[in-house]
Amino acid sequence: MHSSFLLLLVLSMSASAGTINVRRGLACLVNAPGSPRFLRRALAIRSYTPVLRLSSQACCLNSSDNEEPSPSNAYGDYRSQCLLPSITLAVRTLNWDAARNMSFRECVRLYGLSQSIGLFALLVQSFLPWRIREIRCLIQSLVHYCGNAGEELFELAPMLVSKLGGSMTLLQVYAAVIRTFVESSMFEDALLTYIEAKKVGVELRLCNFLLKCLVKENQIMYARSLFDDMKSSGASLNVYSYSVLMSMYTHGERLCLEEAFELLREMEMNGVKPNAATYGTYLYGLCRSTQITSAWDFLQDLIQRGCPCNTYCFNAVIHCFCREGQVQKAIEVFNGMKKCGFLPDVHSYSILVDGLCKQGELLKGYDMLDEMARNGISPNHVSYSSLLHGLCKTGNVELALGIFKKLEDQGFKHDQIMYSIIFHGCCQHLDLDIVSDLWDDMIHHNFVTDVYDYTNLIYALCRHRYLIKALEVFELMLEKGVTPNIVTCTIIVDSFSKEGLIGEAFLFLDKVHQSLDMIKRGYVPDAILYSIIIDGFAKALELQEAFRLYHKMLDEGVKPTIYTYNSLLNGLCRDDGLPGFRKLMRDMIGEELVLDKILCTSIIACYCRRSNMKAAMEMYKKMESSGLSPDAFVYTCLISGFSKVRAMDGALLMMEEMEKRNIEPTVVTYTALIIGYLKIGDENQAIKTFISMRQAGIVPDDKLSCILGVGNDGGDSDYYSQKAKDVT
């Protein structure tokens, strides 16, 4: 038997034979091979002795003598206890505050079961028919008294209904009970209550309610079992039933598009016509699985067949195209929606504005906002946030700030996200006065500034070289209980490094470790922080300290990055540290780091400075085989290296490679080549190269002008032109 139907077997046993048979059935299924875990939980729930057992003739109470108090004794208790006056106050004044803390269990302890049922029935009647939430709360107290679904609850519920005198039906009480169990994640009990409710003719509305609750809680097996039971019970499933179950397959943690499509086919076979919501749910699943072409084809097919659609259907496809970066296709769907007579809503426009802005189409995004206004649709925070983010991202922060202020002048209330976007942009590009004003505005509006905002402010201060102020903000951050992240620390360490304060950077990190539990939180100095400090040491040619930190990094299990190695290699190149260079290269190979363009360039430059052209060319070939394209700087390094060792054939070959790849030589490139020819005494070739440089519109720099004895304006170029003619 399939596991999804095991629960129905147990539930059926419950409906026919009571709680004892439920326990037996559960026990059998739990012991069966491959029984699901939820059955073990259900057995555990049912296995303990119930607090209360009810029969049709007598009730056992939670009292010392297990006898119901006599009316005379109960009357004395009423006057001596404080609960009855509260009930009286709640009934007479409909004051929910007087009734909200009343416990059915406490009521039974004081007044006995039958009296308590009567009192709670009186409370329920008082709040009918409008105070639905309060009524559910009262019924919830009864459910908690029983503990779970079983004989106790299923006898108590009809007793309550009989006391209500027709004010509520038994099905309505069971609906409230089911809701209570679902809200407490007691799904087995909710389904057992559903089986009990079937005895009195459960309505499709209640079935759909339970189905929706189970789907919402992602209880796939329970939901599918209930749906199958609804079909087998002869219930006329409606479009809502199918749509709810379909949403489980399209919106849940696990996508099940095949099952969703089978539901669509089943609906058609059973004569249940899908509505726009059903199709929209299926389209959402297709888009979520990035089957965007299938989604668009499906939507077009619906339109051609005249099937019901709505704006949500189109929005799902528009959003998917934008998410995949196909904004033009999204606009095509958007225009198709209008042609079909569907008016785009604020979500349609907002999705497109966001997609256009993310692709840098800011003017089109702004035009879309303008179209919204012309059509009487007010842009929301999402629409404006997308535009502001796009402007800030492309460096148009002043324009973004102008729009931000204009909206504010027009009475638009900015939310915290919009403030954070514009604040980030201003911190990156504008002056500190604007940044300070925005910060004050955020505080004035009672926005809770988070680590992201503090980090932006610290970056702005460091960018303007106000390191002391940045450290003050860091201290304020700690005082406010906001924990810095690795980016915050990196910005400050980088600022220390740029100021040449390497020792202070170490002290700062030590202070961070002492004042915060950053190691426990996972905020240990990572490769970026280490690399920044290593780079500072390397640039200062304090290579001993740089390598000490490098080895500390390895000891702490932090993997060096390309940036780390690049800094160390450059330092070694400048300090003529060839043995260390080779050792570092072996470390890199051992780490299996993927070479990037910057690192390859550094290595080639280093070998060329050392006149090791064989190693330089090996790295050049490795660079090409890795799919990395050499630029003008790489070729200039190689030409300079070959010229230095007077291997002009190699230098000329590199120059020809540059021409083939349409890479324009710089004045430094030509200078290196000319110097090489002069070194080997080939003045004619040096002159030709100079003329080629002038024809390319490149003016000689001071170094080359001094070597050739010409001015920076190339005033003596006629002499060299004549020399070139003589040579040819």
N, C-alpha and C positions, 0 to 999 in steps of 0.2 A: 504494500500500500504506500502511495506517495506520501512523503512527510507533510506536505501542505494540507492533507486531509485528516491527519491524525487527530488534530484538535477537534474536528467536527464529530468524530467518533466519541471522544470524551464528553463533549457537550451534549450529544444525544443521550448518552448514558445518564447525564445529570438530569435532563428533562424528564426521563422516564422512571428513574429509580432513586433519585435523591442523593444526598451527600455521601452516604456510605458507599453506594455503587460508584460514585465519582472517584472516590479514593481507590477502590479496587481497580477500576479501569485505568486510572493513572499509574498505579503500581505496575499493572501488566505492561503498559506501554513503555514505562521507564525501563523495565527490565528487558524489553525487546531490543534486538540489535539495531544500532543506528538511531535510537530514539533521540529527538532533539532536546536541547537544554531547557527549553521553556517548560517542557513537561516535568522535568526534575524540579524546577522551581515551583510549579503548580502543586506537585506532590508535597513539597516541603511546607507550602502554605496551608495545605489541607490537613497535614499530619498532626498538628497540635490539638489538644482538647479545647473546644470552644468555650469562651467565657460564659455564654448563655445558651440554653437550649429551650426552644419554645415548642409547645404542642397546641392543638386546637382547643384544649380544655383548661390547661393550667400553664402558668409561667413560673420558671425558677428565677429568683432574683439574686443579685450580688449582695446579699445581706447575710448577717450572721446566722439567722434562724431559717433562711431560705423560705420564708413565708411572706406573703404580701400583707402589708399593714392594713389593719381594719380601718373603716372610714373614720371612726372616732379618733383613733390614734393618729391617722393621717391629718385630721383637722388640727390636732394639737401641733403636729409638725409644721403645718402650713404657717401657723402664727409665729412659731419659734424660729423659723428659718427665713433667710433674706431673699431666697430665690423667687418665692411666690409674689412678693410685692414688685419685683422687677418684671415678671411676666405680666402682672396686672397693669403696670405702667406702660409696657410695650403695647399691650392690646388696646388700652384706652387712648393712648396718644400717638400710636403708630411710630413710636420712637425706636429706631433701629439700634441706636447706641445702647439702649437698655436691654436689647435682646441679643446683640451680636456675640457676647461671651457666654451665652447659656449652653451648657453641655447636656446632651441627652443622658449621658452616663451618670452625671451628677444628679440630674432630675430623678432618674430611676432610684438612685441611692436614697434620696430624700423622701420620695412620694410613692415609689412602687411603679411597676411597669404600666399597668392599665391607666393609672392616673396620669403618668407622664405622656403617654400617647395622646390622651385627651388634651393635655395642656399644649403639647406641640402642635396638635391639629388646630387648636384655637389660635395659636400664633400664626400658622400657615394661612388660615382663613382671613386673619386680620390684614395680612399683607397682599392677599389676592385682590385683583388680578394683575396689578401693575408692577409690583415689586418682585420681579422674577429672580433677580440675583439673591435677594434676601431669602426667598423660599428655597432656593437651591442650597443655601448655606445651612438652613434648618434641617433639610433632608440629609445633607452631608453629615451632620452630627449623629443622625440615626445610623448611617452607614458605618461611621467610625465606631459606634457602639458595638455593632455586630462584628466588625473586623474584616470580614470578607463575604463573598457571595456564597450562600448556602441556605439550609433550611431556616436558620434563625432570621435572616434578612427576608427571605421569601414568605415568611409568615407575618413578619412585622409590617411589611409594606401594605398588604391588604387590610390589616387592622387600622393602619393610619388612614387609608382611603375610606374605610367605613365610618370613621369618626368625622371625616370631612363632609359627609353628606352630599356627595356629588360635586363639590367644589373643584376637585381634581380627579382625573381618571387614574386607574392603576398604571396605564401606559405612560402617562405624564410623570408619575412618580418614578417608574423604572427608567425613563429617559434621564431624569435628574440623577438617579443612582449610577447609571452608565457613565454620565459625565464625570461624576465624582471619582469613579474607578479609573477612568482614562486620565484625568488630571493628576492622579496619584501613580500613574504608570502601572496600574494593576490591570493589565490587558486581559489576562485569563478571566478575572472576575467580571470584567465588563462583558465578555462574550458569554459567560455563564448566565449573567443577568439577561442578556439578549435572548438566550434559549428559553429562559423562564417567561420572558415577555411574549414569546411566540404562542404560549398557551392561551393567551387572551386576545390573540389576533394582532400581532405586531404590525405597525404601519410602515409603509415604504419610507416615509419621512424619518422615522427613528432609525431604520436600517441605514439610510444614507448618512445620517448624522454620525453613527458609529463608524461607518466606513471612512468618512472624512477624517474623523479623529485618529483612526489607525494609520491612515495615509500620512497625515500631518506629522505623526510621531515616527514615521518611517518603519512601521511594523508590517513589513511586506508579507510575511507568511500569514499573519492573522488577517490582514486585509484581503488577501487572495482567498483564504478559506471562507471568510464571511461572504464575499462576493459569490463564490460558488454555491454556498448554502442558500443565499437569496435566490439564485436561479433554480436550484433544486426544489425549493419550497414553493415554487410557482409564482413568486413575486414578479410583477410586471416592472422589470427594471426600466428606468427612464434614462434620458440622455444625461441627466445629472450623475446617475450612478456610474455610467461608463466614463464620463469625463473625469470624475474623481479618481477612479482607479487608473485611468490613463496618466493622470498627473503624477502618480507614484512611479510610473515607468519613465517619465520624461523629466521630472523635477527632483527625483530622489538622488541618493548618494551614488546609486549605480544606474546607468542608462540601460534601458531594455527596449530598444526601438522596435525589435521584431514583435515583442508582446504588445506594444502599443499599436502597431499596424494590424495585428490580429484582432484587437478590440474593435478597430474601425470596420474591419470586414464582418465581424460578428454582429455589430450594430446594424449594418445594412441587411444581413441575412435575417435578423429578427425584426426588421421593420422599424427600428429606432433610428430616426434621422439625426445625424450629428449636427450640432449647431456651430456657430462661429467660435464659441469658447472651446469646443472639442477640437476643431481644426487648429485653432491657435495653440492649444496645448501640444498637439502633435508637431506643429511647425517649430515650436520652442525646442522640442527634443532634437529635431533634425539640426537646428542651428547650434544647439549646445554641443552636439557631436561633430561640429564643423562640417557637416554635409550641406554646405551652403548652396551648391548647384542643385542638389536634390530638393532642398527647401524651396528655392525659387521656382523650379519646375513644378513642384507640387502646388504652390500657390497659384501659378498661372493656370494650371489645369482646373483648379477650383473655380477660378474666374470664368474660364471658358464653359464649364458645365453649369454655371449659375448657382453654385453651392454657396451657402451663407459664409460670409467673411466679415471681419471688422478691422478697425485700425490696428488692434493688437497683433493680428496676423501679419500685416505689413511691417509693423514696427520690429517684430522678431527678426524678419529677414533683413531689414535695413540695418539693424544693430549688428547682425552677424557679418554683413559685408563690410561695415565700418571697422569692426574688430579685426577682420582679416586684411585691412588696409586697402580694400577695394571700394573707395568712396564713390567713384563714378558709377559703379554698379548700384550702390546704395541710392544715389540720386535717381537712377533709372527706375528703381522700385518706388521711390518717393513720388516721382512724376506719374508712374503707372497707377499709384493709389489715387491720385487726384483725378486721373482720367476715368477711373471706375466709379467716381462719385463719392469717394471716402475723403472726408476732410481731415487733413493731418492735425494731430493734437500737439500739445506742448512737448510730449515725449518724442514724437516724430521729429520735430524740429531740433530738440536738444541733442538727440542722437547724431543728427547730421552736423550740427554745429561742432560737436565734440570731434567727430571724425574728420571734418575739414580742418579744424585747428590743429589736430595732431599731425596732419600731413603738411602743415605749413600754409594751407590755403586760408589765410586769415581774413582777407578781403571777402572771399565767398562766405566765410563763416559769419562775418559782420552783416553781409547782405541777407543771409538767412534770418538773422535776428530782426533785421528791418522788415522782412516779409512777414514774420510773425506778428509784429506790431500792426502792420497794415491789415492783417486778417483778424485783428481783434484778439490775438492770443498773447498774453503777457509772458515774456520770458521769465523763467524761474532761476533759482540760484545755480542749478546745474548748467543752464545755458550760458549764463554770464561767467561762471567759473571756468568753463571750457575756453571761452574767448580770452579771458585774462591769463590763464595758464599758457595758452598758445603765444600770446604777445610777449609774456615774460620769458618764455623758453627761447624765442627768437631774438631776444635782446631789446624788444620794443617796450621797455619797462615804463618810460615816460608816458607813452600813449596809453598803456594799461592803467597807469595811475590816474591819468586824466579821465578815462572812462569810469574808473572806480569812484572818483570824486563827483563826477557829473551825475552818476546814478544816486549817490548819497544826497546830492542837492535836490534831486527829483523825488526824494522821499523813500527810495528803495532801502530796505533794511538788509545790510550785509550780514551774512552768517560768518561763523568762525573759519570755515573753509576758505571763503573768499578773502578774508583778512590774511590768512596764512599764505595764500598764493601770492598776493600782492606784496606782503611783507618779505617773503623769500626773494622775489624779484628785486625789490628795492635794496635788500641786503647784498645782493650779488652785483648790482650795477650803480646805484645812486648814492648820494652823499648821506652823511650820518644824521643831518638835521631831519631829513625826511624819514629815515629809519626810526629816529627817536620819537617823532610825532606819531607815527603808526603804532609804535609800541605803547605809547601813552593811551592812544585810542582803544587798543585791545584791552588794556587794563581798565579803562573807563567803562567799557561795555561788559565788564565782568567775565570776559572770556578767560578760560583756564589755559594759561600759557604752558605748553608742554616742552619736552626735550627738543622737538623739532624747531620750535620757535626760539628757544634759548640758543640752540646751536647756530641758527641763522644769524642771531644778533652777535654772537661771539665771532662768527666768520666776518661780519661787516666790520667789527672793531679791529680784527687782525688784518683785514684787507687794507685798512687805513693806518695800520701800524700803531694802533692803540692797544698794545699788548697788556699793559697794566689794567686798563679798563676792562679788557676781555677777561682777565683773571678775576676782577671784582664781580663781573656777571656770573662767572663760574661759581664763585663763593655764594652768591645770591641763589643760584640754582640749587646748590646743596641745602641752603637754609630752608628753601621752599619745599624740600623733599622730592625734588625732581632728579632722578638718577641720570647722570651723563651717559651717553653711549660712546661707542668706539670712534664715531665721527667727530664728536665734540672734542675728545682727547687728541685725536689726530690733528685737528685744526690748530690747537694750541701748541702741540709739539712742533708742528711744521712752522709755526710763527717763531717759536724759540730758535729753531734751526736757521731760519732765514736771517734772524738777527745775530747769528753766530753764537748763540747762548746754548751750546750743547750740554754743558754741565747743568744748567738750569732746567733743561728739558728732562734730564734724569731725575733731578730733585722733584719736579712736578709729578712725574710718574710715581715716584716713591710716595709722595703725599696722597696721590689718588688711591694707591694700594692701602695706605694706612687708614684713610678716612672713609673708604667705601668697601663694601663687600663685593668688589667688581670681579674678583676671581670666581667666587661662588656663582655670580650671576652670568658668568661667561664673558665678562668684559676684560679679560686679560689682554695685555698689549699684543696686538696681532702683527702680522707681517708688514702691514702698512706703517704702523708706528715705528717698528724696528727699522724699517727701510729708510724712513725719513731721517732718523738720527744717524744711521749708517752713512747716508748720503751727505749729511752735514760734516761728519768726520772726514769722509773721502775728499770732499771739496777743499777742506782745510788741510789736506794731506796728512792728517793724523790717522794713518792707516793702522797703526797698532791698536788704537781705540776702536776703530771701525771693525777690525777683525775680532777683537775681544767681544764686541756686542754681537757679531755674527755667530760666534761659537756659543754664546749665551742663548741666542735665539734657537740654535739647534738643540741645545741641552734641554730647553723648555718645551721641545716638541712643536715649535712654530716653524712651518715650512717657508723657506725663503722664496721670494717671487722673482720674476724676471727683473723687476725694478731693483731689487736687492743686489742681484748679481751685476746688473748694469752699473750701479754705483760703485761697487767694489772694483770691477774691471777697469772703469775709467780712472779710478784713483791709482790703480797699479800701473796703468799706462803712463800716467803723468809722473809717477815716482820711479819708473824704470824697474818695476818689481816683477821680472819675468818668471822666476820660480813660483811666486805666489799666483801669478796669472795662470800658469799651467795647472797648478793644484785646484784652482777655482773652476777651471774648465772641466776637470775630472769630476768635481762635485756636482756640477750642472748635469753632466751626462748621467751620473748616478741617480740624480733626482728625476731624470727623464722629463725635463722641462721642455716644453715646445718653444722653439726659438721664435721670437717676434722680430719685427723689422728694426726696432730700436736697438735691440741687443746685437743682432747681426751687424748692424752699421757700426756699433761701438767696437766690436771685435775686429772687423775689417780695418777700421781706423787705427786701432792699436797695433795690429800686425804691420800696417803700412808705415807707421811712425818708426817701427823697429826694423824696417827694411826686410821683413820676412814675407816676401811677395808670394812664395809658394803657399804658405799657410793662409795668406789673405785671399788668394784665388780659390783655395779649397772652400773657404767660408762663403765666398761669392757664389760658387757653384751650388753649395748646399742651400744658400739663400734662394736661388732660383728654383731648385728642385722642390723646395718647400712652398712654392707658389708666392713668394715674397718678391715684389718688383723693386730692384735697386733704383734709387733716385739720383739726382745730380750730385748730391754730397758723396754718395758711395763711389760713383765713377771718378769724382775729383780726387778722393782719397787714393784710389787705385792708380790714377794717372800720376799723381804726385809721388806715390811710392815707386812706380816704375822709373819715373824721371830721376828720382833720388839715386837709384842704383844703375842709372844710365841704360836701362833696358827700354829703348824708345820704341821698339817694335810692339812691346806690350802696351805701352802708353798709347800709341797710335791705334792699336786694336780696340782699346777701351773707348777712345774718342769716336771710332767708327760705330761701335755698339750704341753709343749715345745717339748718334745721328739716325741709326736704324729705328730706334725706339722713340724718336721725336722728343728727346730730352735735351733741352737747351743748355749748353755749357755756360758757366758763369765766368766772370773775370778771373776768379781764382783757378778755374780749370785751365783756361788759356795760359795763365801765368805759369802754372806748373809745367805745362807742355813746352812753353818757350824756354823756360829755365833749363829743362832737360836737354833740349837741342843745343843750347849755348854751352852746356857742360861737356857735350861730346864734340864741340867745335863745329857743329853744323849750323852756321849763321844763316845760310840761305833758307833752310827749313824753318828756322826761328822767325825770319822775316815773313815768310809765307803765312805762318800761323798768326802772326800779328795782323797782317792784312785781312785775313779771314775774320779775325775778331772784330776789326773796325767795320768791315762790311756787314757784320751781324748786328752793328749798332751798339757794341759794348765798348765803353770808354775805359782805358787803362787806369788802374788805381795807382796810388803813390809808389808802391813797391815796384810795379812793372815800369812805370814812367822813369823811375830812378835807374833801373837796370838798362833800359833802352835809350835813355837820354832824351826823352820826349816829354812834352807837357801833358797835363791831364786832358787837354782838349785835342790831343793828337796832332799838334801843330807841325811836327816833323814827319808826318805820315807820308808826304810826297816823296821824301828821300827814300823811305823804305819801300814805297810803291815802285820807284825806279829801280831799286836794288832787286825787287822781286822780278821785274821784267828782264833785267840782265841775267838773272838766274835761269829763267825759263828760256 
